[in-house]
Amino acid sequence: MILVTGATGSIGTPLVRALLSRGAPVKAMVRDQEKGRALGCATVVGDFDDPASLVPAMEGVDRLFLNAGGAQPADGAQPMIRQQKAAIDAARAAGVSRVVKVSVWHARRGGRLAEGAHWEIEEYLKASGPAWTMLQPSGFMQNFLTGAGAFTVGGRLVDAYGGAPVSYVDCDDIAACAAALLTGPHGLGETYVLTGPQALTYAEIAREISAVLGRTVGQVQLPPDELAAALREKGVPARFADDVAELSRQVATGSLAATTTAVRDLTGRSPRTFGEFLAANAEALRSSLFSTVS
Ligand SMILES: NC(=O)c1ccc[n+]([C@@H]2O[C@H](COP(=O)([O-])OP(=O)(O)OC[C@H]3O[C@@H](n4cnc5c(N)ncnc54)[C@H](OP(=O)(O)O)[C@@H]3O)[C@@H](O)[C@H]2O)c1
C-alpha cells in the first residue's frame, strides 16, 4: 500500500491519479475527509501536527510519499521540520520500507526558508532506516496559479530576479516522477533535481501569460530589498520577507537556471513546457490570484 500525504495539493492530486491509473494500491492522507472524497481513492484522516493521527494513517503502508505545503512561519521557525520528522518517525515505527520525499533544489545546511528546512528533514530521513529518494524540484509552474512566490505590483508580474531565468517545472511532472519511483525498484538512495525543459525570464513568462489571457500582462523589476520592504508593509513577518529577498538574490545569480534530464529519465517523456502548462490551465490562470504587493 502506498500512502500519499499532501494528497489534496499540487503534486499529491495528480500523483493519486497517476497511481490509480497504474493500478497501484493507494491511500490518501487528508485533513478533511470531505475534501479527500474527490480524490477517488481510499482516504485516512491524518494531520502532521497531530502525531497520534499518523499511527493509523501508516497502518499497512509499505511506501510513503512525503510532502506538504509549508505554512508561512511568523518567527522564521519552519513547522515543516517538526511535521515531517513526526511522519518519518511514524513511518519507521510502522515498518514502511521506502519513502519518496519532496524537497527543494539547493536544500542545504543553513539555507533560507524551505532550503534549510528540507535539508534538515533530508538528513533525518537518511538516518532513519527506510530506503529513501529525494525529489528536489525547481520552482513550480503552479506558483503562477496559486500565487505562491509570484507577486504583482499594479497588475504587473514582479521580477525580483534581475532578469535571471528559472527552469520552472510542472507539478504534474513531479507527480509522474514520484509515481514511477513509488511503483518501481529504482532510485533508492538517489536525489533527483527536477526541472522543466527550459529556463524562462519573467519577461518571457509575462509574454506567454499575455498570449493565453488575450491581454497584456506586464512585468516590473523590483530589487530584492524593495520586494522585502513591500512585503513587510503588507504585514509579512520581517524575517520571512528578508529570507524571500535573500532567495531572490540567489536566483538572480542563475541558481535555478539550469535544466536536468531527470523528468525524462524517470518517466520516459519530456517535461511539459511552460506554454503547454498554461494551455492546460488557462481557466485556472484566468481566476488566479497573484499575491499583490502594492
Ligand atoms: N512552490 C515551489 O516553487 C516549490 C519549489 C520546490 C519545492 N517546493 C516544496 O514543495 C512542497 C509542497 O509545496 P506546495 O506549497 O506546493 O504545497 P502542496 O503540494 O500544494 O501541498 C499542500 C498539501 O499539504 C497538506 N497539508 C498542509 N498542512 C498539513 C498538515 N499539517 N498535515 C497534513 N497535511 C497537510 C494540504 O492539505 P489541505 O488540503 O488539508 O490543506 C495539501 O494537501 C513544500 O515542501 C515546498 O517547500 C515548492
The ligand as an SDF file (V2000), in Angstrom:
LIG
                    3D

 48 52  0  0  0  0  0  0  0  0999 V2000
    6.3810   26.2430   -4.7340 N   0  0  0  0  0  0  0  0  0  0  0  0
    7.5750   25.9850   -5.2360 C   0  0  0  0  0  0  0  0  0  0  0  0
    8.0340   26.6180   -6.2000 O   0  0  0  0  0  0  0  0  0  0  0  0
    8.4100   24.8780   -4.6340 C   0  0  0  0  0  0  0  0  0  0  0  0
    9.6110   24.5310   -5.2530 C   0  0  0  0  0  0  0  0  0  0  0  0
   10.3610   23.4710   -4.7340 C   0  0  0  0  0  0  0  0  0  0  0  0
    9.9050   22.7740   -3.6140 C   0  0  0  0  0  0  0  0  0  0  0  0
    8.7310   23.1480   -3.0200 N   0  0  0  0  0  0  0  0  0  0  0  0
    8.2680   22.3560   -1.8630 C   0  0  0  0  0  0  0  0  0  0  0  0
    7.1300   21.6300   -2.2670 O   0  0  0  0  0  0  0  0  0  0  0  0
    6.3460   21.2990   -1.1340 C   0  0  0  0  0  0  0  0  0  0  0  0
    4.8780   21.4620   -1.4730 C   0  0  0  0  0  0  0  0  0  0  0  0
    4.5790   22.8250   -1.5680 O   0  0  0  0  0  0  0  0  0  0  0  0
    3.1620   23.4300   -2.0290 P   0  0  0  0  0  0  0  0  0  0  0  0
    3.0660   24.7480   -1.3720 O   0  0  0  0  0  0  0  0  0  0  0  0
    3.0090   23.3250   -3.4960 O   0  0  0  0  0  0  0  0  0  0  0  0
    2.1110   22.5370   -1.3460 O   0  0  0  0  0  0  0  0  0  0  0  0
    1.1080   21.4410   -1.9220 P   0  0  0  0  0  0  0  0  0  0  0  0
    1.7980   20.3300   -2.6040 O   0  0  0  0  0  0  0  0  0  0  0  0
    0.0130   22.1070   -2.6570 O   0  0  0  0  0  0  0  0  0  0  0  0
    0.6920   20.8580   -0.5140 O   0  0  0  0  0  0  0  0  0  0  0  0
   -0.3240   21.2730    0.2990 C   0  0  0  0  0  0  0  0  0  0  0  0
   -0.8110   19.9450    0.8610 C   0  0  0  0  0  0  0  0  0  0  0  0
   -0.2760   19.7460    2.1730 O   0  0  0  0  0  0  0  0  0  0  0  0
   -1.3570   19.4120    3.0280 C   0  0  0  0  0  0  0  0  0  0  0  0
   -1.0480   19.8150    4.3870 N   0  0  0  0  0  0  0  0  0  0  0  0
   -0.7270   21.0610    4.8090 C   0  0  0  0  0  0  0  0  0  0  0  0
   -0.5360   21.0600    6.1450 N   0  0  0  0  0  0  0  0  0  0  0  0
   -0.7290   19.7830    6.5710 C   0  0  0  0  0  0  0  0  0  0  0  0
   -0.7030   19.1620    7.8380 C   0  0  0  0  0  0  0  0  0  0  0  0
   -0.4340   19.8400    8.9640 N   0  0  0  0  0  0  0  0  0  0  0  0
   -0.9460   17.8270    7.9000 N   0  0  0  0  0  0  0  0  0  0  0  0
   -1.2510   17.1250    6.7870 C   0  0  0  0  0  0  0  0  0  0  0  0
   -1.3100   17.6750    5.5490 N   0  0  0  0  0  0  0  0  0  0  0  0
   -1.0570   18.9870    5.4420 C   0  0  0  0  0  0  0  0  0  0  0  0
   -2.5270   20.1760    2.4280 C   0  0  0  0  0  0  0  0  0  0  0  0
   -3.7310   19.6470    2.8870 O   0  0  0  0  0  0  0  0  0  0  0  0
   -5.1010   20.5170    2.9780 P   0  0  0  0  0  0  0  0  0  0  0  0
   -5.8060   20.3110    1.6680 O   0  0  0  0  0  0  0  0  0  0  0  0
   -5.8130   19.9260    4.1340 O   0  0  0  0  0  0  0  0  0  0  0  0
   -4.6940   21.9460    3.1910 O   0  0  0  0  0  0  0  0  0  0  0  0
   -2.3030   19.9270    0.9460 C   0  0  0  0  0  0  0  0  0  0  0  0
   -2.7270   18.6490    0.5480 O   0  0  0  0  0  0  0  0  0  0  0  0
    6.8690   22.1760    0.0270 C   0  0  0  0  0  0  0  0  0  0  0  0
    7.6080   21.3740    0.9050 O   0  0  0  0  0  0  0  0  0  0  0  0
    7.8040   23.1700   -0.6730 C   0  0  0  0  0  0  0  0  0  0  0  0
    8.8810   23.5480    0.1480 O   0  0  0  0  0  0  0  0  0  0  0  0
    7.9730   24.1750   -3.5070 C   0  0  0  0  0  0  0  0  0  0  0  0
  1  2  1  0
  2  3  2  0
  2  4  1  0
  4  5  1  0
  4 48  2  0
  5  6  2  0
  6  7  1  0
  7  8  2  0
  8  9  1  0
  8 48  1  0
  9 10  1  0
  9 46  1  0
 10 11  1  0
 11 12  1  0
 11 44  1  0
 12 13  1  0
 13 14  1  0
 14 15  2  0
 14 16  1  0
 14 17  1  0
 17 18  1  0
 18 19  2  0
 18 20  1  0
 18 21  1  0
 21 22  1  0
 22 23  1  0
 23 24  1  0
 23 42  1  0
 24 25  1  0
 25 26  1  0
 25 36  1  0
 26 27  1  0
 26 35  1  0
 27 28  2  0
 28 29  1  0
 29 30  1  0
 29 35  2  0
 30 31  1  0
 30 32  2  0
 32 33  1  0
 33 34  2  0
 34 35  1  0
 36 37  1  0
 36 42  1  0
 37 38  1  0
 38 39  2  0
 38 40  1  0
 38 41  1  0
 42 43  1  0
 44 45  1  0
 44 46  1  0
 46 47  1  0
M  CHG  2   8   1  16  -1
M  END
$$$$
